[in-house]
Structure formats: C-alpha cells, structure tokens
Amino acid sequence: MRWIVVLLAFCAGSAAAQGFDHAHKAWDALLKKHVVLLPGKNASQLRYAAFAKDRPALKAYLAGLSAVTEAEFRGWTRPQQMAFLINAYNGFTVELILEHYPVKSIKDIGSDLFSNRWKRKFFTLLGRESYLDQIEHEILRKPGSYDEPRVHFAVNCASVGCPMLREEAFVAERLEAQLEEQAVRFLSDRSRNRVGAGGRLEVSKIFDWFREDWESGYQGIRSREQYFAKYARLLSDDPAQQKRVAEGKAPISFLDYDWSLNDVRG
C-alpha cells in the first residue's frame, strides 16, 4: 500500500514539474484537423460541423487554460503569455460558435448589452470570470503590456472579414515568426487589402477601428501609412502603385467588413 502512495506522490510531483503545456498540443491537433486553408493560403475556413464532434477535446483543452492561475501566468515569459492569450481567445471563440451552431454569423449570438457575444462572461481565465473582449482589449491591447498590433492578425473573430484562423497553435518559441507570417498573409489577401482604382489603398476596417495601435511607436512606426509602406509589394503588383504606397502617398479607404461565419460550405 505504501508503494502506491509513493507512486501517486511521484506522479503528482512530475505533473506539477511539467506544468502547463506551452506547446498547446491539444489545440494544435484540433486546428490541424479542422482548419481548411483556401487557395493562396492567405485565408482559412473552419469545419464547425466536424469540429462539433471533437467538442469534448476542445472543452478539455479550455479547462486546462482555465486552470492556470494569475500567479503562474505572471511567471511566464512574454511570448508564453501572448501565445496563451491568443490561443485562449481563438479557442473560446470556437466554443462560443459551437454552443450556438449552426449560425450565419457570430453577430447573431446575442444582440443587446446583456448578451453581447464579446462581453458575455462564459468562461474562467486567470482566476476570474472572463469574456472575449477582456482578453483582446483589456489584456493583449492594454497600453504598456505587450504593445504588439500584430495580435489583430492572430486573434480570430470567426468571420470571413477577420484575419485567418491559423492552422496551428501559437507557441512561444515561434511566436515572432507566426505573427509576422499572419501579417503577410492578411496583407497579401487582395479581397481584404489592396491598392484599388486611382491608387487608393483599400484596406480592412481593422486598420480603422484600431488606428491607435499602428500609431503607438511599434518598431518605430507612427502611422498606418508607415506600416503599409513596409508591405507595399504585397498590396499591388504594379511597381508604380507599390512606389506610391512605399512613399506613404496613397490615400486610405476602408472596405466593408464581412461578418459571415468562416465556416466550410458544402
């Protein structure tokens, strides 16, 4: 009997030593199974109907996220924290959709102040009742916390207009490369960002809604024009238009945002 107690104590100690799975293996497996990359690999769709069959696995992963204490979280590196928060946002968003599936849009879930889908407290994170806006706007985007506007290309609002849901989990050791790839993918998607007629930059409403994030001094950038200048080659195939964007001379307009569910059709 004594050896059983010793063995259980050893296993418990080993689990504690291992701590949280920063590889996010469970979430990674679900994404690789259900995310569908569209031609060009700059956008994706999700097989929600098929994902629903794996909802127990999703719930188990989310329970693991909810078990993390704020003290534990504070002891992690900045990339570990950011990967955790981004994966949490995306995972709980999928859970919200599955809870109400089938729906045509995330905006069909809740319609007033007390049932707003982004402010609804339907999960626990870091020891308190939480909601999606809290993760994105009150933690990730809080000035002085991470100061990383590329999180907009990583968190996914389950909509066609949103930057794609990545086909793998975000992880600390590759976070910089993953964020940059997400930025390149989104800006390369001409359905959402492009140089249009007359040389006008036609870009996602994300750059309108969160203008201040690109004016905060990130990597020395103080304006959206400066940010687009870095990626001028992605926004047009015309050298003259690329030059205009690179020089910050292209006027900016914003495209309508498509709130349709990013569901695999057919």
Secondary structure, DSSP 8 states (H G I E B T S, - for coil): -HHHHHHHHHHHHHHHHH-S-TT-HHHHHHHHHHEEE-TTSS-EEE-HHHHGGGHHHHHHHHHHHHT--HHHHHTS-HHHHHHHHHHHHHHHHHHHHHHH-S-SBGGGS--STTT-TTT---EEETTEEE-HHIIIIIIISSTTT---GGGGGTS--SBTTS----SS---GGGHHHHHHHHHHHHHH-TTTSEE-GGG-EEE-THHHHTGGGGSS-GGG--SHHHHHHHTHHHH-S-HHHHHHHHTT-S-EEE-----BB-B---
